[in-house]
C-alpha cells in the first residue's frame, strides 16, 4: 500500500521499464511501419497475408501480443516480434489490433486502426495491397487494455511516478485492520491504496501528480495531487471524482475558510461541500431525494476524501488539534449538489450559489461552508411567501443561541415544494434573503445578558441596539431535495467572517 501517514514504514518506490534515452525508439523499435496483432483476433488473421505482402515492399516490423509464431510467412527482418509481455504495446498506446503505425525519427506520424483496405493502400503506397481481402473489418481490443492486465501494466510502467511511501503488509496481516492500526481511517474501513488503485485514480485528472495542491493544516504539510489521490482511493472515490476533491482541498486550505481554526474549535462544525455545474450530473451526484443522506457514492466519498486528506496529510485528528466537544456526523462526510438549472428551470431570479459569486451557470465549482449539522424545518400549511419566510426566520434566530447576533453564519436549503411557494409568488432569491434579514433582526434588549432568566447574550453596549442575526453575506441560500415534502433545512455555521470561517467557492479544474 502507499500512504502519507507520517508513522508508516516505507519501502523504496518501484520503477518500471522506460522508453530509453530521449529520442530513442521505444524498446529498440526501428523507424518504418509497425503492425501490432494477436492471433486471437479474426481481423488480424484475415490481414495476415496483407502483412506478408507489405513486408516485401516496405520496412515493416510486426509485433504479436499472444502467439510468438503469429503471423506466419513474414520475410526475414519483419518478425514476428514477441510482445507477449505487452511492453511495446503499452508504450505505443495500442488500444485496438490490428494497428498499423509509421515512425520517422522515433516519432509517430501515421496510425491506422483496424483493417481499411483503401486507407492501408493510401498510407503505405502499395496500390494492390490486400487484393481479395474484405474492404473493411473492425479490429479487436488490444491485450494491453484488457481490464485483467491494465493494473499490472500501469504499475510496471507508471509506478515510478509515485513518490508516496510504500507500506509493507505482512502476509498474515489483514489490510483493512492494518489501516485501522496505523491510524489512517476515520473510524470506518478504507479502501487499501495500492499502487494500481492510486495510478488508476490519477487517470481522473490531467494535473501533474507532483503538483502541490495546497498546504494542509494543522501541520502545514504540502499536499500534492498524488497525496489527494491516495486519500481519494481510501475514501472510495472513482477517478472522475478526483477533480472535485482537488478543488475542495484547495478551498479548504485557504485563509478565508480557515481549516485550522475549524479543527481547533470546540464547536460542532466541519466542511460542507456543495457542488455546482454540469460535472455534478456527469459524475452521478444526487441533488434529489435524500440529497444529504446516504446511498450516493459521489456524494458520500468526495466529502470523505477531503476529511481524510485533512487527517492523513495535515494531521487533523480528533483528540489532537481537532477539539470538537461533540462534533457531528457530517465530519465523516458532508457533500451534496444543488438542484441543476435543467431540473429547476433556473432563471436570473434564483441563481445558484456559484453564480451569485461571479461564476457562470456552466462553470463547475465547489463551495465550502463550515457546517454544524442539519436542522429540519417543517411548514406544510404556508402557501404564501411571507408566512413561509416568517417560519424560516423563527428557526434561523435559534442558530447557536437565540440571544447571539452576528457571530455565526447559516445556510438554508429549500426543497422544491417550498421553493415553488416563493417563485410562484414572484419572489427572487435576493428578495427572500432581504426579507429573512429583516425578520431575524434582534430588537434592543432581546440580547441582554441575564434577560428572560438566561445568562447568555451579547456584551454590554450591543444589547441596547437592534442587531442583525447574521453579518452581511452570512446567510446562504441553496436549493436541493426530493420533489415531494414541504420540508427544508437550516444549517448553522461556525464563527463568521474574519474571526472564524467564510464560505469559499472555487472552480473545479481538470
SULSULCOR-V903568 format. One record per pair of residues at least 4 apart in sequence whose ideal C-beta (glycine too) atoms are under 6 Angstrom apart, sorted by the first residue. I is the first residue (numbers start at 1). GAP is how many residues later the second one is. Records with the same first field share a line. If there is no record, write none. Layout:
BEGIN
I = GAP + GAP
END
This chain:
BEGIN
1 = 166 + 191 + 192 + 193
2 = 162 + 164 + 191 + 196 + 228
3 = 5 + 162 + 164
4 = 160 + 223 + 226 + 308 + 309
5 = 177 + 179 + 307
8 = 157 + 159 + 174
9 = 158
10 = 155 + 156
11 = 155 + 157
13 = 149
14 = 145
15 = 145
16 = 140 + 141 + 143 + 144
17 = 70
19 = 7 + 72
20 = 4
23 = 83
25 = 4 + 81
26 = 65
27 = 60 + 61
31 = 72 + 73
32 = 27
33 = 25 + 27 + 69
34 = 27 + 67
35 = 16 + 27 + 63 + 65
36 = 27 + 53 + 58 + 61 + 63
37 = 7 + 27 + 60 + 61
38 = 6 + 27 + 28 + 59
39 = 27 + 28 + 31
40 = 26
41 = 56 + 99
43 = 72 + 94 + 96
44 = 53 + 54
46 = 91
47 = 51 + 68
48 = 23
50 = 79 + 80
51 = 11 + 20
52 = 21 + 22
53 = 76
54 = 4 + 6
55 = 5 + 19 + 20 + 23
56 = 19
57 = 69
58 = 66
60 = 18
61 = 18
62 = 16 + 17 + 18
63 = 18 + 20 + 25
64 = 6 + 16
65 = 18 + 24 + 78
68 = 14
74 = 4 + 5
83 = 5 + 6
86 = 4 + 57 + 58
88 = 4
89 = 5 + 53 + 55
90 = 54 + 63 + 67
94 = 5 + 48 + 50
95 = 47 + 50
96 = 17 + 43 + 46
97 = 42 + 43 + 45
98 = 41
99 = 14
100 = 12
101 = 7 + 10
102 = 7 + 8
103 = 5
104 = 5
110 = 13
112 = 7 + 11
114 = 24 + 25
115 = 22
116 = 20
117 = 13 + 18
120 = 9
121 = 8
141 = 4
149 = 4
150 = 4
151 = 45
154 = 4 + 45
155 = 4 + 40 + 41
158 = 41
159 = 36
161 = 48
164 = 66
169 = 4 + 6 + 9
173 = 5
175 = 17
176 = 13
179 = 5 + 6 + 11
180 = 5
184 = 128
185 = 5
186 = 146
190 = 44
191 = 42 + 43 + 45
193 = 4 + 5 + 37 + 40 + 41
197 = 36
198 = 31 + 32 + 35
201 = 28 + 31 + 32 + 38 + 41
202 = 7 + 27
203 = 36
204 = 35 + 36 + 38
205 = 37 + 38
206 = 304
207 = 4 + 18
209 = 16 + 17
210 = 14
211 = 14
212 = 10 + 12
213 = 10 + 12 + 15 + 33 + 36 + 37
214 = 9 + 35 + 36 + 39
215 = 5 + 7
216 = 5 + 7 + 37 + 97 + 98
217 = 42 + 43 + 97
218 = 42 + 45 + 96 + 97 + 98 + 103
219 = 95 + 96
221 = 92 + 93
223 = 4 + 90
227 = 86
228 = 17 + 18 + 21 + 81
231 = 74 + 77 + 78 + 81
232 = 5 + 10 + 13 + 73
234 = 74
235 = 66 + 69 + 70 + 73
236 = 65
237 = 4 + 64 + 68
240 = 43
241 = 42 + 57 + 61
243 = 265
244 = 58 + 264
245 = 57 + 60
247 = 119 + 259 + 261
248 = 25 + 58 + 118
249 = 60
250 = 256
251 = 115 + 117 + 253 + 255
252 = 5 + 7 + 19 + 116
253 = 6
254 = 250
256 = 246 + 248
257 = 111 + 244 + 247
258 = 243
262 = 7 + 108 + 239
263 = 53 + 58 + 59
264 = 57 + 59
266 = 57 + 59
267 = 227
268 = 58 + 60 + 104 + 105
269 = 101 + 102 + 103 + 225
270 = 60 + 61
271 = 97
272 = 62 + 97 + 99
273 = 30 + 62 + 93 + 95
274 = 93
275 = 5 + 62 + 91
276 = 62 + 76 + 78 + 89
277 = 86 + 87 + 88
279 = 85 + 229
280 = 5 + 57
283 = 15
284 = 14
285 = 13 + 14 + 52
286 = 5 + 10 + 13
287 = 4 + 50 + 52 + 193
288 = 194
289 = 193
290 = 5
291 = 45 + 189 + 190
292 = 44
297 = 4
298 = 4
299 = 36 + 37
300 = 33
302 = 33
303 = 30 + 31 + 32
304 = 29
308 = 4
309 = 4
310 = 4 + 6
311 = 5 + 6
316 = 5 + 6
317 = 5
318 = 4
327 = 4
328 = 45
330 = 4 + 41
338 = 14 + 140 + 141 + 142
339 = 4 + 5 + 140 + 141
341 = 5 + 20
346 = 4
349 = 79
350 = 79
351 = 4 + 5
353 = 14 + 125
354 = 5 + 11 + 151
355 = 4 + 6
357 = 148
359 = 4 + 6
364 = 144
365 = 140 + 142
366 = 140
367 = 138
368 = 136
369 = 42 + 134
370 = 123 + 124 + 131
371 = 120
372 = 120
374 = 115 + 117
375 = 115
377 = 18 + 111 + 113
378 = 109
379 = 9 + 12
380 = 106
382 = 5 + 6
385 = 4 + 36 + 37 + 40 + 42
388 = 33
389 = 46
390 = 49
393 = 43 + 46 + 47
395 = 95
396 = 14 + 44
397 = 5 + 43 + 72
398 = 4
399 = 9 + 11 + 93
400 = 4 + 8
401 = 55
403 = 44 + 53 + 54
405 = 37 + 42 + 62 + 64
406 = 65
408 = 85 + 88
409 = 65 + 84 + 87
410 = 65 + 82 + 83
411 = 65 + 80
412 = 65 + 78
413 = 65 + 67 + 76
414 = 4 + 5 + 65 + 74
415 = 66 + 70 + 72 + 73
416 = 67
417 = 69
418 = 70
419 = 4 + 60
420 = 4
422 = 5 + 10
427 = 4 + 5
429 = 48
433 = 44
436 = 4
440 = 29
441 = 25 + 27
442 = 4 + 5 + 25
443 = 23
444 = 20 + 21 + 22
447 = 10 + 11 + 16
448 = 9 + 15
449 = 8
450 = 5
458 = 4 + 5
470 = 4 + 5
471 = 25 + 26
474 = 22
494 = 6 + 7
495 = 4 + 5
496 = 4
497 = 5
END
